[in-house]
């Protein structure tokens, strides 16, 4: 798999693919179909991010924004977005019944210049960092492992209240109650190993970020927590990632956060007070890194903005409405 070659991630002076900006004219009539998605309260079939049992077909650039795409997005009317999945039910990133299409080479060749923004000491945002092709590969990796044992489920707090997201882990099992103490989930499943492609991506993003940040430590991830947020009820309160080992936290080994799909409003600050926090938009293909002095920054997801995922990504993957987020770290 050609995912995440080192030549793809060399910071702000490299041209990479970015498909976050589409004109209102393109979005207009098409995405009106995308706004009326029903949210099912129960699930009678496996829930997937990707369209099962559908063949991928090639299309021209002209087709991408005409009849075939309108037909595809009309099917979003019937996508079930489920709140009440338990750990025995299969969650899928893919929309049942949607047909995927290959984006033509002229569309793939469109590119944006990757830029960066320093948000604090040891905290940097890499904009438009991940190419469309690699975003597609990441969705497919998460879909492959997410529908099997140890895949996506809806975790609970100590009180029994559900988190407003779907989650799975690579490398080590983590949940809000037992943290990293339990090797197995309550359904008896064990997390799969962290895919090499994701390890390579995390290490490369840190290397690129070190050119802009002083004293950002290197990190080789052995944990990847994958969250999927619905565009309606998906959010996550302000918290710290502080369950890793004392040595990892003491050294400030960074967390690498990858965003795919719909845009999220991300909060961060030095306390749990949301009114004192800062806000930044994380779009599909963005990578956020926080380590060093910002390793224990409070952070959360205020909201997911619907209808903001790149259309070529939806075409190639049939990704469900929402945001796919991967956070890699070293225990």
N, C-alpha and C positions, 0 to 999 in steps of 0.2 A: 504494500500500500504506500503511495507516494505522500502520505500525510505528513506535514510538519517537517519538511526538510530544512536544514539549517539556513539555506539560502533564502527562505521565505520570511525570515524574521530578523531583520537587521536594522530596526529602528526607524526614525523619522525620515531618513533620507532615501528609503527604498520605496519603490512604487509597488503597492499591493492592491488586491481587489477589495473594493468596498461597495456595497450595494444598499446603503442605508437611506440615501436620499432619492426619492422619487417625486416627480412633480404632482401637484394636486390634480392636474388634468388626467394623469395616468391612474391615480388612486380613485378618483371620483366615483364613477358609477360602479367600478369593480368592487371596491371595498365596502360599499354599502351592504353587500351580501354578507360581509364578514362581521357586521355589527350586531346581527340578530341571532347570535348563537345561543341555543337553549342550554341551560345548565341542569342536567339530570340529577335527581336525588338518589337514584339507585342505578345499579349497573347490571345488565343482563348478559353482557359479553365482555371479553377481555378488552381492556382500555389501552390503546396504543398511540404513540406519537405519529406513527407512520401508517400509510394505507396498506393493509395486508392484501396479498394475492392480486396485486395489480402490476402490470408490466410497465416498464419505463419506455417512453417513446421520445424520439427526437423531434424537435420543432425548430422552426426558423425564428429569427429575432422578431419578424413581423407577427408571427403567431403569438408571441409571448404576451402581448397586450390586447389581443382581440378575442374572438369567439371562444376558442378552446380554454383560455384562462378564465373567462367569465363563467363558463360551464363548470370548471373546477371549483371556483370559489363559491358558486351557488350551493355546492354540496356542504359548505360549512354550516348551513342552516341546521343540519341534523347531527352535528358533532356533539356527543355527550361529554360534558366536562364535569367530572364526578367529585363530590366532596367526601363521600363516605366509603372509601375503599378500605378494606382491612388487609392484613399482611398476606392473606391467602389468595387475594385477587390479583390478577395480572394487569399492570398499568402499562400502557403503550404510549410512546411519544407521537405516534403516527395516527392521522385521521382515518378511521375506517371508511372505505369506499371512495377515497380520493385517488385519482390517477396522477402519477408523477411524470414529469417531463424533463428531458435534458435541455439545459440552456445552451444555446449555440455559442461557438467560440468567440464571436464578436461581442457577445454579452459578457463572457468570462474575461475578455481582454480589457473591458472597461476597468479603470483603476482609480484609486484615490491615494493621495500621499498620506502615509501614516504619520501622525503627529503624537506628541506627548504633552502631558500637563502634570507638573509636580503639585501634589495636594498637601504635602507635609513632609517632615523629615522621614525618609524611608518609605514614602507613599507616592506612587506614580500611576497615572492613567495612560495607557497606550491606546490611542484611538485608531479604529479601522486597521487593527493589527493582523487579524486572521482573514485569509482569503476566503472567498465563497466556497471554493472546492474543499478547503480544510474544514470550514464550518459544516458542510455536508457530511464529511467523514466523521466529525465528532458526533453529529446527530446519529449516524449509523452505528457508531461504537456504543453509544449509550442505549440505543434501541436494542441492539443485539443482547447486551447483558441485562438491560432493565426489565425485559419480559420473562427472564428465567429465574431460577432460585437465587435468592439474595438480591432480587431486583427491586423495582420501585414499590414503595408502600407509604402510607400516611402515618408518620410517627406521632406520639402523644407526649404531653407533659406529665409530670408527677401527678397532677390533679386529674388526669384523664382527658383533658382538653386536647383536641387535635391541632397540630400545626397546620397552617394554611398553605401546604405545599406537599408535593410528592418527593420522596427521597430514596436514594440508594447509596451504597458506599463501595469503593474499591480499596483494597489493601487491608484496612482495619474496620471493624464494625464500630459505629458511633451512633448513639441516640441521646435524646435530651435527658433521660433519666439515669442510665447506667454509664453514660459517657463512653470511654473506651474499655471499660472493665470486662464486658462480656464478649467473648469471641464469636458466639452465635446469637442470632436474633431469636425472638420468642417463637418464630415459626421453624426453628432448627436450621436455618440457612446460614451459610458462611460467605462473607464478601469475596468476590473474585479479585485476582491480583490487579494492580494498577496497570493498564495497558502501556506498553513501551512508548507509543506515540504521544500519550499525554505527559509522560515523564520527560520526554525530549522537548516538548513544547514548553513546559514549565521551566526547565533549565535554560532554554534559549531566551525566553522572555526576561529572565533574571539577568542573564549576561548582557542583553541589550539595555536593560534598565540601569545597570551599573555604570554605563557611560554617562548617565545623567544624574545619578545619585551617589553621594559619598557614603561609604560605610554600609552599603546594602549587602548583607551576607549572601553567600551562595547557599543553595538548598537543593537536595535531591529528594523529591517527594516519595513517600511510601503510603500516603493516604490521599484519596480523592473523594470528596463528598459531593454528590450530584443532586441538585434540587430542581424541581420543575414547578413554576409558579403560574397559576391561572391568571388571565388578564382581568378578572373580576374580583375574586376574593384572595388572590395570592399576595401575601405580604409577610414580613418578618420583623419583629420588634428589635430595638437596639440591644446589642449584646456584644460580648467579647469572645474571641476564639482563644480560650485559655485552658483547654483540656489536654493539650499536648504535654510532652515531658518537661520537667523543670529545665533541663539543659537546652531544649529547643526554644523555650520561651526566654530563658536568660540570654541566649545568643541572638535573639531577635530574628530567628530564621523566618523568612517571609512566607506569606500566604499569597498564592496566585489564583485570581478569580477570573474566570472566562465567561463571557455573556454571549448567548446565542438566541435568536428569535426576537420577541418583542422587547422594546426598550423598558428599562426599569428606572425609577427614581430612587437613587441610593443615598442613604443618610449616613453621616459619619461625624464623630466628635469625641470629646474627652469625658463625656458623662452620658447617662441614660436619658437625659432631658432632651426630648426631641426638638424643643423650641430653641435650644442652644446649639443644635447640630447644623452641619453644613450639608448641602445637597448637590448631587451631580447626576447627570443622566448617563446610564450605561447602555450602549446600543449593541446590536449584533456585530460581533467581530472585535469588540473592545476587550482589553485585558487590564485588570486593576491589580496592583501589587502593593501590599503593605507589610513592612518588616522593620527591623531596626528599632528606632524609637517609637514607631507607629504600630508595632506588632500587636499591642493590646488596645488598639483604638476601638471605641464602640462604633458599631455599624449595623445597618439594617436595610430592609427594602420597604419603602413607604407605599409604593404602588407599581403596578405593571401597566404600561400604556398600550391599549389594544390597537390593532391594525398598524403596528409600526415595524413588524418584521420585514426584511427585504423580500420582495416578490420572487426573485429568482431562487431564494432559499426555500420558499414555500413550494415552488414548482418542482424542485428537485427532490424534496424530502417528504412533502405532505405533512410537515410538522404541525402539530396542534397549536391553536392559539395559545400564547403564553411565552414564558421565558425559561430557557434552559440555562442553568448556572453550574459550573464546575469549580470547586475550590480545592486546590492541591496544596498540601503542606507536609512537613516532615515531623514524625512523632518524636 
